[in-house]
């Protein structure tokens, strides 16, 4: 294999950011590292053209914008920016090739008012930036409702089809006073749309309760999901899936998925040659990959299962989304390939890239001879490559984080620590470069979700903290996803005592192991992790000496009410539940128990957790006479996707931790 860097210099498109060290409360080195780790990834998303000659990359533009950049592998010319979004608030989210000349991109925006409402739209344009058109259907002046969902691609047809795609469409009813021209159709349907001419044809009539359609990758919709409803008008907790026999238009029952228990076959892809659907269902309390025949027989085959963790990833490749395997995470993410060539290739790539053992195939040319992939590891933030099967050439495209190219990162080690009841809790431990001797303090960093988990690999937040001398423990506490139903329990809110108890036990373990002193221990989290960080004081107010919470849930009843006007209210209501745990498990209702100083960050356009939760938390802490600093970012959502904001957040966090833990004193 040979290595060629043919897009050197593309990182010049990224703007640098700086926040004064004095303003952030950190030193000059802390500010330098905050800017390096806080800069957004150079590649937000990437895809390869059908003929393999070009790549389309979404890259940062300024502090929060995004631009679409085209790189030509054959000419070697400098990459060209052809489209940009400001990020205030509209944002390019993803781009895929329809033909060798035509690209389809998604746009997301938020409209603020009494409620924050998200809008999506799809557009198409030529690879030189010309001929941009809106793919999403337009609503007429007679529409009786706004169309928030601009549709999603479910199939990209072959180049010979003239650049047509299958995409979902949310139909809204229309009316015209004094005429009979009213259009009462509503719900989710599917259209065949030409990405150049915008010629469109309805191939699946809208159904009021339809929520999902699955194509076979060659232009035929084979599976449909219908969600149950309740008298209240909110969505129910089940999705009933139906399928079609080949060359038939009639729907037949396939499965019923319970959204609360996860039980039931959840189809994800169709193989038209084998005439089967691939999807996930529970096997002995853990997710497993199954293959179900679509021939009327109901034949079902268990393909990949684990006794210890969920099999939660379906591996597909190419513009037809051909299923090639499955993945799961034990100590590290692992893949099981059905395709023998890809299995052998992954093994060869791991040998060729020993410091980048996590290899992910992202896209492929139409003939699958050109493979676009990302390789990375714990001390390697990631590098994008194109592999040519015929020549066995491996070409380097871009570094994921060029700002860290000369920064020595800290290795991440999978460990377990005992909970108070003796249960081994899986976790990842990152010690500063140089080991425990270089540790100035320790931080427990619970993940978000709670239906999520941490995995081995590069993490910009934990690596920044390690670079500043902190040991970082990332626990996959009970309530985390990926370990089966028994581990998930009722979820991290209803079972908060167990979940947050595991987080606290992780802090105690750090002290018992001599990794940190008891007065140099802090907790930091984002989203649910921020909730866990704050709620940790409800169980043990004296354990952590500093608390940092980013976009945290702070009041469970407030979180419930944030969904009151939306169709998912019943699911959110059931997830949070009712009872004493709601008040007892709400940090804002227990602010008086918090003894440690608190630092809060939140974006005011957050649709995941409303900014009012942090405002309320800050007020409650002040009312209880506690020390709290609150930073609110204008125009940013839950992910704070802004290099300047992230730089400030990291620098201010570093200064806050050093002051609160009296590091250097």
MIBA-76922 format. One line per 10 residues: their letters; for each residue x, y, z of C-alpha. Coordinates in Angstrom, 1 decimal, always signed. Layout:
N
a) X/Y/Z; ... $
REM end
This chain:
665
xxxxxxxxxx) +0.0/+0.0/+0.0; +1.2/+3.5/-0.7; +0.2/+6.7/+1.1; -0.4/+9.9/-0.8; -1.6/+13.2/+0.7; -3.4/+14.9/-2.2; -5.4/+17.5/-0.3; -2.7/+19.1/+1.7; -3.5/+22.7/+2.6; -7.3/+22.2/+2.8 $
xxxxxxxxxx) -7.1/+23.0/+6.5; -6.5/+26.6/+5.5; -10.2/+26.9/+5.1; -10.6/+26.7/+8.9; -10.6/+30.0/+10.8; -8.6/+30.2/+14.1; -10.1/+31.4/+17.3; -8.8/+32.9/+20.5; -10.1/+33.9/+23.9; -7.8/+35.8/+26.2 $
xxxxxxxxxx) -6.3/+33.6/+29.0; -7.1/+36.3/+31.5; -10.8/+36.3/+30.4; -11.0/+32.5/+30.7; -9.2/+32.3/+34.0; -6.6/+29.9/+32.7; -2.9/+30.3/+31.8; -1.4/+30.8/+28.4; -0.8/+27.1/+27.9; -4.3/+26.3/+28.9 $
xxxxxxxxxx) -5.6/+28.9/+26.4; -3.5/+27.4/+23.6; -4.7/+23.9/+24.3; -8.3/+25.1/+24.6; -8.1/+26.6/+21.1; -6.6/+23.5/+19.7; -9.1/+21.0/+21.3; -12.0/+23.4/+21.0; -11.7/+23.8/+17.2; -14.3/+21.8/+15.4 $
xxxxxxxxxx) -13.3/+18.8/+13.4; -11.9/+19.7/+9.9; -14.3/+17.2/+8.3; -17.9/+17.3/+9.5; -19.1/+14.8/+6.9; -17.6/+13.3/+3.7; -18.8/+11.3/+0.6; -17.3/+10.1/-2.7; -18.7/+10.5/-6.2; -20.1/+7.5/-8.1 $
xxxxxxxxxx) -17.0/+7.3/-10.3; -14.7/+7.8/-7.4; -13.0/+10.9/-8.9; -14.2/+13.5/-6.3; -15.0/+13.9/-2.7; -17.5/+16.3/-1.1; -16.6/+17.5/+2.4; -18.5/+19.6/+4.9; -15.9/+21.7/+6.7; -15.9/+24.5/+9.2 $
xxxxxxxxxx) -16.4/+28.0/+7.9; -15.5/+30.6/+10.6; -16.4/+29.9/+14.2; -19.8/+28.2/+13.6; -20.5/+28.1/+9.9; -20.1/+25.1/+7.5; -19.0/+25.0/+3.9; -19.3/+22.4/+1.2; -15.8/+21.7/-0.3; -15.1/+19.6/-3.4 $
xxxxxxxxxx) -11.8/+17.9/-3.9; -10.8/+16.4/-7.3; -8.6/+13.3/-6.8; -7.6/+13.1/-10.5; -6.5/+16.6/-11.2; -5.0/+17.3/-7.7; -6.3/+20.9/-7.9; -6.9/+22.8/-4.7; -10.2/+22.0/-3.1; -13.0/+24.4/-4.0 $
xxxxxxxxxx) -15.7/+25.7/-1.7; -19.1/+25.8/-3.5; -21.7/+26.4/-0.8; -21.7/+27.8/+2.7; -24.0/+28.2/+5.7; -23.5/+30.7/+8.5; -24.6/+28.6/+11.4; -26.8/+31.5/+12.6; -28.8/+29.4/+12.8; -29.0/+27.6/+9.5 $
xxxxxxxxxx) -26.5/+24.8/+9.0; -25.5/+22.3/+6.3; -25.8/+18.9/+7.9; -24.9/+16.3/+5.2; -24.2/+16.0/+1.5; -24.3/+13.0/-0.8; -23.6/+12.5/-4.5; -26.6/+11.9/-6.8; -24.6/+11.7/-10.0; -21.0/+12.5/-10.8 $
xxxxxxxxxx) -22.1/+16.1/-11.3; -25.0/+16.5/-8.9; -24.9/+16.7/-5.1; -27.8/+16.6/-2.6; -27.4/+18.5/+0.8; -29.4/+18.7/+3.9; -30.1/+22.1/+5.7; -31.2/+22.5/+9.3; -32.5/+25.6/+10.9; -34.4/+26.7/+14.1 $
xxxxxxxxxx) -37.2/+29.2/+14.3; -37.5/+30.7/+17.7; -40.7/+31.9/+19.3; -42.9/+30.6/+22.1; -41.4/+27.2/+21.1; -38.1/+26.3/+19.3; -39.1/+24.6/+16.1; -36.6/+22.8/+13.8; -36.9/+22.9/+10.0; -35.1/+20.7/+7.5 $
xxxxxxxxxx) -34.8/+21.0/+3.7; -33.0/+19.2/+1.0; -31.3/+21.1/-1.9; -29.3/+19.9/-4.9; -26.5/+21.6/-6.9; -23.8/+20.9/-9.4; -20.3/+20.0/-8.2; -19.1/+23.4/-9.5; -21.7/+25.2/-7.3; -24.1/+26.1/-10.0 $
xxxxxxxxxx) -27.8/+25.1/-10.6; -28.9/+25.0/-7.0; -32.5/+24.0/-6.5; -34.7/+23.1/-3.5; -35.5/+19.3/-3.6; -38.0/+19.4/-0.7; -41.6/+19.9/-1.9; -43.0/+23.4/-1.5; -46.2/+24.0/+0.4; -48.8/+26.2/-1.3 $
xxxxxxxxxx) -50.5/+29.3/+0.2; -53.5/+27.0/+0.9; -51.5/+24.8/+3.3; -53.2/+24.4/+6.7; -50.0/+23.5/+8.5; -46.3/+24.2/+8.3; -44.0/+21.6/+6.8; -41.2/+21.2/+9.3; -39.7/+18.0/+7.8; -38.2/+18.6/+4.4 $
xxxxxxxxxx) -37.8/+14.8/+3.8; -34.9/+12.4/+3.9; -33.2/+10.3/+1.2; -34.0/+6.6/+1.4; -32.5/+5.6/-1.9; -30.0/+7.0/-4.5; -30.6/+5.4/-7.9; -28.0/+4.5/-10.4; -26.3/+7.2/-12.7; -28.2/+5.7/-15.6 $
xxxxxxxxxx) -31.5/+6.7/-13.9; -30.6/+10.4/-14.5; -29.9/+11.4/-10.9; -33.3/+10.4/-9.3; -33.7/+9.7/-5.6; -36.4/+8.3/-3.4; -37.2/+10.7/-0.6; -39.8/+10.9/+2.1; -42.3/+13.8/+2.0; -44.5/+15.1/+4.8 $
xxxxxxxxxx) -47.8/+16.0/+3.2; -50.0/+18.7/+4.8; -53.7/+19.3/+4.1; -54.7/+22.3/+2.0; -57.9/+24.2/+1.7; -59.4/+27.0/-0.5; -62.4/+28.9/+0.8; -65.4/+28.8/-1.6; -64.0/+26.1/-3.8; -63.8/+22.3/-4.0 $
xxxxxxxxxx) -60.1/+22.3/-4.6; -59.1/+21.3/-1.1; -56.4/+18.7/-0.7; -57.0/+16.6/+2.4; -54.1/+14.2/+2.1; -51.6/+14.3/+5.0; -48.9/+12.2/+6.5; -45.6/+10.7/+5.4; -45.3/+9.4/+1.8; -42.4/+8.8/-0.6 $
xxxxxxxxxx) -41.6/+10.6/-3.9; -39.3/+9.8/-6.8; -37.5/+13.1/-7.5; -35.1/+14.1/-10.3; -32.3/+16.0/-8.6; -31.7/+18.1/-11.7; -35.1/+18.8/-13.2; -37.1/+18.5/-9.9; -39.6/+16.3/-11.8; -41.4/+14.4/-9.0 $
xxxxxxxxxx) -43.8/+11.5/-8.7; -45.5/+10.1/-5.6; -44.6/+6.4/-5.3; -46.1/+5.9/-1.8; -49.2/+7.7/-0.9; -49.1/+9.6/+2.4; -50.4/+7.8/+5.5; -51.3/+9.8/+8.6; -49.4/+7.5/+11.0; -46.5/+6.5/+8.8 $
xxxxxxxxxx) -43.1/+7.1/+10.4; -40.7/+4.9/+8.4; -40.1/+3.6/+4.9; -37.2/+1.2/+3.9; -36.1/+0.8/+0.3; -34.2/-2.1/-1.2; -31.5/+0.2/-2.5; -32.6/-0.2/-6.1; -35.7/+2.1/-6.1; -38.4/-0.2/-4.6 $
xxxxxxxxxx) -40.0/+0.6/-1.2; -40.3/-2.8/+0.6; -41.1/-1.9/+4.2; -43.3/+0.6/+5.9; -43.7/+1.5/+9.6; -46.9/+2.8/+11.2; -46.9/+4.2/+14.7; -49.8/+3.7/+17.0; -51.7/+6.8/+18.2; -53.7/+7.7/+21.3 $
xxxxxxxxxx) -56.9/+9.6/+21.8; -54.8/+12.5/+23.1; -53.2/+12.8/+19.6; -49.7/+11.9/+20.8; -47.8/+9.1/+19.3; -48.1/+5.7/+20.9; -45.3/+3.4/+22.0; -45.5/+0.8/+19.1; -44.5/+0.8/+15.5; -46.1/-1.9/+13.3 $
xxxxxxxxxx) -44.0/-2.8/+10.3; -45.4/-4.2/+7.0; -43.6/-5.5/+4.0; -44.2/-6.3/+0.3; -43.5/-9.4/-1.7; -41.4/-8.8/-4.8; -43.4/-7.2/-7.6; -46.4/-6.7/-5.3; -48.1/-3.6/-4.0; -50.0/-5.3/-1.1 $
xxxxxxxxxx) -48.7/-4.9/+2.4; -48.3/-7.8/+4.7; -47.5/-7.8/+8.5; -43.8/-8.1/+9.4; -43.3/-7.2/+13.1; -44.3/-4.9/+16.0; -41.6/-2.9/+17.7; -42.2/-1.7/+21.3; -40.5/+1.6/+21.7; -40.3/+1.3/+25.5 $
xxxxxxxxxx) -39.0/-2.2/+25.9; -37.1/-2.4/+22.5; -38.8/-5.8/+21.9; -39.8/-6.7/+18.4; -37.9/-6.8/+15.0; -36.8/-3.3/+13.9; -35.9/-3.5/+10.2; -33.1/-1.3/+8.9; -32.2/-2.5/+5.4; -33.4/-4.8/+2.6 $
xxxxxxxxxx) -31.3/-7.1/+0.3; -33.3/-7.5/-2.9; -31.1/-10.4/-4.2; -31.6/-12.5/-1.0; -35.1/-11.0/-0.6; -34.6/-10.5/+3.1; -34.7/-7.7/+5.7; -31.9/-7.0/+8.1; -32.8/-5.6/+11.5; -32.4/-5.8/+15.3 $
xxxxxxxxxx) -34.4/-7.6/+18.0; -33.8/-8.7/+21.6; -32.0/-12.0/+22.2; -31.7/-13.0/+25.9; -32.2/-9.3/+26.9; -29.6/-7.9/+24.4; -29.9/-6.5/+20.9; -28.9/-8.9/+18.1; -28.9/-8.7/+14.4; -31.5/-10.9/+12.6 $
xxxxxxxxxx) -32.3/-11.6/+8.9; -36.0/-12.1/+8.1; -37.3/-13.5/+4.8; -39.6/-11.3/+2.8; -41.2/-14.2/+0.8; -44.2/-14.8/+3.0; -42.6/-17.7/+5.0; -41.7/-15.6/+8.1; -38.3/-17.4/+8.2; -36.0/-15.7/+10.7 $
xxxxxxxxxx) -32.3/-16.2/+11.2; -30.1/-14.9/+14.0; -26.9/-13.6/+12.4; -24.8/-11.9/+15.1; -25.4/-11.9/+18.9; -23.3/-11.4/+22.0; -23.8/-12.6/+25.6; -22.2/-9.5/+27.1; -23.2/-6.4/+24.9; -25.7/-5.3/+22.4 $
xxxxxxxxxx) -25.1/-5.8/+18.7; -26.1/-2.2/+17.7; -24.5/-1.3/+14.4; -25.5/-2.4/+10.9; -22.6/-2.0/+8.4; -23.6/-1.0/+4.9; -21.6/+0.3/+2.0; -22.1/+2.1/-1.3; -24.9/+4.1/-2.9; -27.2/+1.0/-2.6 $
xxxxxxxxxx) -26.5/+0.6/+1.1; -25.4/-3.0/+0.7; -25.3/-4.8/+4.0; -21.8/-6.1/+4.7; -21.8/-6.8/+8.4; -22.6/-5.7/+12.0; -20.7/-4.1/+14.9; -20.8/-3.9/+18.7; -18.7/-2.4/+21.4; -17.0/-4.4/+24.2 $
xxxxxxxxxx) -13.8/-2.7/+25.4; -13.5/-1.4/+21.8; -15.8/-1.2/+18.8; -15.6/-4.5/+16.8; -17.0/-5.5/+13.4; -18.2/-8.8/+12.0; -18.1/-8.7/+8.2; -20.2/-10.9/+6.0; -18.2/-9.7/+3.0; -14.9/-11.7/+2.9 $
xxxxxxxxxx) -13.1/-9.0/+0.9; -13.9/-6.3/+3.4; -13.1/-8.6/+6.3; -9.6/-9.2/+4.8; -9.2/-5.5/+4.0; -10.0/-4.4/+7.5; -7.4/-6.8/+8.8; -4.8/-5.5/+6.4; -5.6/-1.9/+7.2; -5.1/-2.5/+10.9 $
xxxxxxxxxx) -1.7/-3.8/+10.2; -0.8/-0.9/+7.8; -2.2/+1.7/+10.3; -1.2/+0.2/+13.7; -1.9/+3.5/+15.6; -5.3/+3.8/+14.0; -7.1/+0.5/+14.8; -10.6/+1.8/+14.5; -11.4/+1.6/+10.8; -14.8/+2.6/+9.5 $
xxxxxxxxxx) -15.9/+2.4/+5.9; -17.9/+5.5/+5.1; -18.8/+5.5/+1.4; -17.9/+3.8/-1.9; -17.9/+4.5/-5.6; -20.7/+3.0/-7.6; -18.6/-0.1/-8.5; -17.3/-0.3/-4.9; -13.7/-0.3/-6.1; -13.0/+3.1/-4.4 $
xxxxxxxxxx) -13.6/+3.0/-0.7; -13.8/+6.0/+1.5; -12.8/+5.3/+5.1; -11.9/+6.9/+8.5; -9.1/+5.4/+10.7; -8.4/+6.5/+14.2; -7.7/+5.5/+17.8; -7.3/+6.9/+21.3; -4.2/+8.9/+20.5; -5.1/+9.5/+16.9 $
xxxxxxxxxx) -8.1/+11.8/+16.3; -8.6/+10.3/+12.8; -7.5/+10.4/+9.2; -9.7/+10.1/+6.1; -8.4/+7.8/+3.3; -9.5/+6.5/-0.1; -8.6/+2.9/-0.8; -8.4/+1.6/-4.4; -9.2/-2.1/-4.5; -7.6/-2.6/-7.9 $
xxxxxxxxxx) -4.3/-0.9/-7.3; -4.3/-1.4/-3.5; -3.3/+2.3/-3.1; -4.2/+4.1/+0.1; -4.5/+7.8/-0.4; -4.7/+10.2/+2.5; -7.4/+12.8/+2.2; -7.4/+14.9/+5.4; -6.7/+14.8/+9.1; -9.8/+15.1/+11.2 $
xxxxxxxxxx) -8.0/+17.5/+13.6; -4.9/+19.1/+12.1; -4.7/+21.5/+15.1; -3.6/+18.5/+17.2; -1.1/+17.1/+14.8; +1.8/+18.0/+17.0; +0.1/+17.4/+20.3; +1.0/+14.2/+22.2; -2.3/+12.7/+23.3; -3.0/+10.4/+26.4 $
xxxxxxxxxx) -3.7/+6.7/+26.0; -7.1/+5.5/+27.0; -7.4/+2.3/+29.1; -10.5/+0.1/+29.5; -11.0/-0.7/+33.2; -13.7/-1.8/+35.7; -14.2/-0.5/+39.2; -16.6/-1.9/+41.9; -19.8/-0.2/+42.7; -21.0/+0.0/+46.3 $
xxxxxxxxxx) -22.9/-3.3/+45.9; -19.9/-5.0/+44.3; -21.1/-4.7/+40.7; -18.1/-4.2/+38.3; -18.7/-1.0/+36.4; -17.0/-0.8/+33.0; -15.2/+2.5/+32.4; -12.3/+4.2/+30.5; -9.4/+5.8/+32.3; -7.3/+8.5/+30.7 $
xxxxxxxxxx) -4.2/+9.5/+32.6; -2.2/+12.6/+31.6; +0.9/+11.9/+29.4; +3.5/+10.8/+31.9; +1.0/+8.9/+34.0; -0.2/+9.3/+37.6; +2.9/+11.2/+38.5; +1.7/+14.1/+36.3; -1.8/+14.1/+37.6; -2.9/+17.3/+39.3 $
xxxxxxxxxx) -6.5/+16.2/+40.0; -9.1/+13.8/+38.7; -12.5/+14.2/+37.0; -15.4/+11.8/+36.6; -16.9/+12.4/+33.2; -20.3/+10.7/+32.8; -21.7/+10.5/+29.3; -24.9/+11.9/+27.9; -28.1/+10.0/+26.9; -28.8/+8.3/+29.3 $
xxxxxxxxxx) -29.5/+5.9/+26.5; -25.9/+6.0/+25.3; -22.4/+4.8/+26.3; -18.8/+5.8/+26.1; -16.5/+3.9/+23.7; -12.7/+3.6/+23.4; -11.2/+6.1/+21.0; -10.5/+9.8/+20.7; -12.6/+12.2/+22.8; -11.8/+15.9/+22.5 $
xxxxxxxxxx) -13.2/+16.8/+25.9; -11.4/+14.1/+28.0; -8.2/+14.6/+26.0; -8.2/+18.3/+26.7; -8.6/+17.6/+30.4; -5.8/+15.0/+30.3; -3.6/+17.5/+28.5; -4.1/+19.9/+31.4; -3.0/+17.3/+33.9; -6.2/+15.7/+35.0 $
xxxxxxxxxx) -7.0/+12.0/+35.2; -10.3/+11.4/+33.6; -12.7/+8.5/+34.4; -15.6/+7.8/+32.0; -18.0/+5.3/+33.6; -20.6/+3.3/+31.7; -22.8/+3.4/+34.7; -26.0/+1.2/+35.1; -28.5/+3.1/+32.9; -26.1/+3.2/+30.0 $
xxxxxxxxxx) -27.1/+1.6/+26.7; -25.1/-1.2/+25.0; -25.1/-3.7/+27.8; -28.6/-5.1/+27.6; -31.9/-4.5/+29.3; -30.8/-5.5/+32.8; -27.9/-2.9/+32.7; -30.2/-0.2/+31.3; -32.7/-0.9/+34.1; -35.6/+1.6/+34.0 $
xxxxxxxxxx) -33.3/+4.2/+32.5; -30.9/+6.8/+34.1; -33.8/+9.0/+35.3; -36.1/+6.5/+36.9; -33.1/+4.6/+38.2; -31.1/+7.7/+39.0; -30.0/+6.5/+42.4; -28.2/+3.5/+40.8; -26.8/+5.4/+37.8; -25.6/+8.4/+39.8 $
xxxxxxxxxx) -24.5/+6.1/+42.6; -22.2/+4.4/+40.1; -20.8/+7.8/+39.0; -20.0/+8.6/+42.6; -18.4/+5.2/+43.2; -16.1/+6.0/+40.3; -14.9/+9.1/+42.1; -14.3/+7.1/+45.3; -12.4/+4.5/+43.3; -10.1/+7.2/+41.9 $
xxxxxxxxxx) -9.2/+8.3/+45.5; -8.9/+4.7/+46.8; -6.4/+3.9/+43.9; -4.3/+6.9/+44.8; -5.0/+8.5/+41.4; -6.4/+11.6/+43.0; -6.6/+13.2/+46.4; -10.0/+13.6/+48.0; -9.7/+17.4/+47.8; -8.8/+17.3/+44.1 $
xxxxxxxxxx) -11.8/+15.5/+42.8; -14.4/+17.0/+40.4; -17.3/+15.9/+38.1; -18.1/+17.2/+34.7; -20.8/+16.2/+32.2; -22.8/+17.2/+29.1; -26.6/+16.7/+28.7; -27.5/+13.7/+30.9; -23.9/+13.7/+32.0; -24.5/+17.3/+33.3 $
xxxxxxxxxx) -27.6/+16.1/+35.1; -25.5/+13.3/+36.7; -22.8/+15.7/+37.7; -25.3/+18.0/+39.5; -27.3/+15.2/+40.9; -24.2/+13.5/+42.4; -24.4/+16.1/+45.2; -27.9/+14.8/+46.1; -26.3/+11.5/+47.1; -23.1/+12.7/+48.5 $
xxxxxxxxxx) -22.7/+16.5/+48.8; -19.2/+16.3/+50.0; -17.7/+14.0/+47.4; -16.8/+16.3/+44.5; -15.2/+19.6/+45.1; -16.2/+21.2/+41.8; -19.1/+20.6/+39.4; -19.3/+21.5/+35.7; -22.5/+20.9/+33.8; -23.0/+21.6/+30.1 $
xxxxxxxxxx) -26.6/+21.8/+28.7; -27.8/+19.7/+31.7; -31.2/+18.4/+32.6; -31.9/+20.0/+36.0; -35.6/+19.4/+36.6; -37.4/+16.2/+35.4; -40.9/+17.8/+35.4; -39.6/+20.7/+33.3; -38.0/+18.2/+30.9; -41.4/+16.5/+30.6 $
xxxxxxxxxx) -43.2/+19.7/+29.9; -40.8/+20.7/+27.2; -42.4/+17.9/+25.1; -46.0/+18.7/+26.0; -46.9/+20.2/+22.6; -45.0/+17.6/+20.6; -46.1/+14.2/+19.3; -43.5/+12.4/+21.4; -44.9/+13.6/+24.7; -46.3/+10.2/+25.7 $
xxxxxxxxxx) -42.9/+8.5/+25.1; -41.1/+11.2/+27.1; -43.7/+11.1/+29.9; -43.3/+7.3/+30.2; -39.5/+7.6/+30.1; -39.4/+10.0/+32.9; -42.2/+8.4/+34.8; -44.1/+9.6/+37.9; -43.5/+9.3/+41.6; -41.1/+10.5/+44.3 $
xxxxxxxxxx) -38.1/+10.0/+42.1; -39.1/+13.0/+40.0; -38.5/+15.5/+42.7; -35.8/+13.6/+44.5; -34.0/+13.1/+41.2; -34.1/+16.8/+40.1; -31.0/+18.7/+40.9; -32.8/+22.1/+40.9; -35.2/+20.8/+43.5; -32.2/+19.8/+45.7 $
xxxxxxxxxx) -30.0/+22.8/+45.1; -29.5/+23.4/+48.9; -27.7/+20.0/+49.2; -25.0/+21.1/+46.7; -21.9/+22.3/+48.5; -19.3/+22.5/+45.7; -19.1/+25.5/+43.3; -20.9/+24.9/+40.1; -20.1/+26.1/+36.5; -23.0/+25.9/+34.0 $
xxxxxxxxxx) -22.9/+26.3/+30.2; -26.0/+26.3/+27.8; -27.0/+27.4/+24.3; -30.2/+29.4/+24.0; -31.4/+27.5/+20.9; -31.1/+24.1/+22.6; -34.1/+21.9/+21.5; -32.8/+18.8/+23.4; -32.7/+20.4/+26.8; -34.3/+23.9/+27.0 $
xxxxxxxxxx) -32.0/+26.7/+28.2; -34.5/+27.4/+30.9; -33.3/+24.4/+32.8; -29.8/+26.0/+33.4; -31.3/+29.4/+34.1; -33.6/+27.7/+36.7; -30.7/+25.8/+38.2; -28.6/+28.9/+38.5; -31.4/+30.8/+40.2; -32.0/+27.9/+42.6 $
xxxxxxxxxx) -28.3/+27.7/+43.5; -28.1/+31.4/+44.1; -31.3/+31.3/+46.2; -29.7/+28.6/+48.4; -26.6/+30.8/+48.8; -24.4/+28.5/+46.7; -21.6/+29.5/+44.4; -22.5/+29.3/+40.7; -21.2/+30.7/+37.4; -23.5/+30.5/+34.4 $
xxxxxxxxxx) -22.4/+31.1/+30.8; -25.1/+31.3/+28.1; -24.2/+31.1/+24.4; -26.5/+33.0/+22.1; -27.7/+31.3/+18.9; -26.2/+27.8/+19.7; -28.0/+24.5/+20.2; -27.3/+21.5/+22.4; -24.0/+20.7/+20.8; -22.3/+24.1/+21.0 $
xxxxxxxxxx) -21.0/+23.6/+17.4; -18.9/+26.7/+17.5; -15.1/+26.8/+17.7; -15.0/+30.1/+19.7; -17.7/+28.9/+22.1; -16.0/+25.5/+22.7; -12.6/+27.3/+23.2; -14.1/+29.6/+25.8; -15.9/+26.7/+27.5; -12.7/+24.6/+27.7 $
xxxxxxxxxx) -10.5/+27.5/+28.9; -13.1/+28.7/+31.5; -13.6/+25.1/+32.7; -9.9/+24.7/+33.2; -9.6/+27.9/+35.1; -12.7/+27.0/+37.2; -11.3/+23.6/+38.1; -7.9/+24.9/+39.0; -9.3/+27.6/+41.3; -12.0/+25.3/+42.9 $
xxxxx) -9.6/+22.4/+43.5; -6.8/+24.8/+44.6; -4.4/+23.3/+42.1; -0.9/+24.7/+42.5; -1.7/+26.0/+46.0 $
REM end
